[in-house]
Amino acid sequence: MKLLSIIIVILLSVSFVSAETCFDNDEDGYLSDECGGTDCNDNNPNSWQVGVFWVDNDLDGYYLSGLTTAFDDGRISVCYGSEIPEYYIEETQGPDCDDNNNLLTTNCEIPEFSVIAAGLALIGALGTFVLIRKK
């Protein structure tokens, strides 16, 4: 009986200590994941859950390709709160060849004739400006 009493006291002591050391640091109502909770950042009351998203820097619906991530499809784990953070998307239209320019998505090769046409248009605009200026 004495051995049983000692074991019960030890078990009560262990559960009391662990309950005492696990508390909500940021007081958002979620315990840290170390304590069996779901709070992925117990020092920030605005972040408590983990989601898996694609990065989309130019917000065009195409994800930043070329990232080395834990997921084969380029998604990353993000700790966030009630709303998905800016520049992260749940659904994507595919990889982005230039994620800093929302006008370029799947084809970043500029055809040669476009460069020539742009150059001629610029020269034409400058010529018009010079002609107007001389009058």
C-alpha positions in Angstrom: 0.0 0.0 0.0 2.9 2.3 0.8 4.4 1.7 -2.7 1.1 2.5 -4.3 0.8 5.8 -2.4 4.3 6.8 -3.5 3.5 6.0 -7.1 0.3 8.0 -7.0 2.1 11.0 -5.4 4.8 10.8 -8.1 2.2 10.7 -10.9 0.3 13.6 -9.4 3.5 15.6 -9.1 4.5 15.0 -12.7 1.1 16.0 -14.1 1.0 19.1 -11.8 4.5 20.2 -13.1 3.6 19.7 -16.8 0.3 21.5 -16.4 2.1 24.3 -14.6 4.7 24.7 -17.4 2.2 24.7 -20.2 0.5 28.0 -20.5 -0.6 30.3 -23.3 2.3 32.8 -23.7 0.4 35.2 -26.0 -3.0 34.7 -24.4 -4.8 33.9 -27.7 -6.5 30.9 -26.4 -4.3 28.3 -28.1 -1.5 26.3 -26.3 1.8 25.8 -28.0 2.4 22.7 -30.0 5.1 21.7 -27.5 2.3 21.4 -24.9 0.0 19.4 -27.2 -1.8 22.5 -28.6 -2.0 23.9 -32.1 -0.3 27.3 -31.6 2.6 27.4 -34.0 3.8 30.8 -32.6 2.9 31.2 -29.0 4.6 34.6 -28.9 2.2 36.2 -31.4 -1.5 36.3 -30.7 -2.2 36.8 -34.4 -0.7 33.5 -35.5 -1.8 30.1 -34.2 -2.4 27.7 -37.0 -0.3 26.1 -39.8 -1.4 26.1 -43.4 0.3 25.0 -46.6 0.3 27.6 -49.4 2.1 28.7 -52.6 4.0 32.0 -52.6 2.7 34.5 -55.1 4.8 37.7 -54.9 2.9 39.5 -57.7 -0.6 38.3 -56.8 -1.4 37.0 -60.3 -2.5 33.6 -59.3 0.7 31.9 -60.4 3.1 30.6 -57.8 6.8 31.4 -57.3 8.6 28.5 -58.9 12.1 27.3 -58.1 11.7 27.2 -54.3 13.2 24.3 -52.5 10.4 23.2 -50.2 9.3 20.3 -48.1 6.5 19.6 -50.6 7.0 18.4 -54.1 4.6 20.9 -55.7 6.4 24.1 -54.3 4.1 24.8 -51.4 5.4 25.9 -48.0 4.1 25.7 -44.4 3.0 29.0 -43.0 2.1 29.9 -39.4 -0.8 32.3 -39.6 -4.0 33.5 -37.8 -7.6 34.0 -39.0 -6.7 35.1 -42.6 -4.2 33.7 -45.1 -1.3 36.2 -45.2 -0.7 38.4 -48.3 1.4 36.9 -51.0 0.2 33.3 -50.2 -2.4 31.5 -52.2 -4.4 28.2 -51.6 -5.1 27.6 -55.3 -2.8 28.3 -58.3 -2.9 28.4 -62.0 0.6 27.0 -62.2 4.2 28.1 -61.9 5.2 31.7 -62.6 8.2 32.5 -64.8 8.5 36.0 -63.3 6.9 36.4 -59.9 7.8 40.0 -59.7 5.8 41.0 -62.7 2.1 40.2 -62.8 2.0 40.7 -66.6 4.4 37.8 -67.2 3.2 34.4 -66.0 3.8 31.3 -68.1 5.9 32.7 -71.0 8.7 35.0 -70.1 10.4 34.9 -73.5 9.8 38.1 -75.3 9.7 37.6 -79.1 12.4 39.4 -81.0 9.9 41.4 -83.1 8.3 42.8 -79.9 11.6 44.3 -78.8 12.1 45.8 -82.3 8.6 47.1 -82.4 9.0 48.7 -79.0 12.2 50.3 -80.0 10.6 51.7 -83.2 7.7 53.0 -81.2 10.0 54.8 -78.8 12.0 56.3 -81.7 8.7 57.4 -83.3 7.5 59.0 -80.1 10.8 60.9 -79.6 10.7 62.1 -83.3 7.2 63.4 -82.8 8.3 65.2 -79.6 11.2 66.8 -81.4 9.1 67.9 -84.4 6.5 69.4 -82.1 9.2 71.1 -80.0 10.7 72.8 -83.1 7.5 74.5 -84.2 
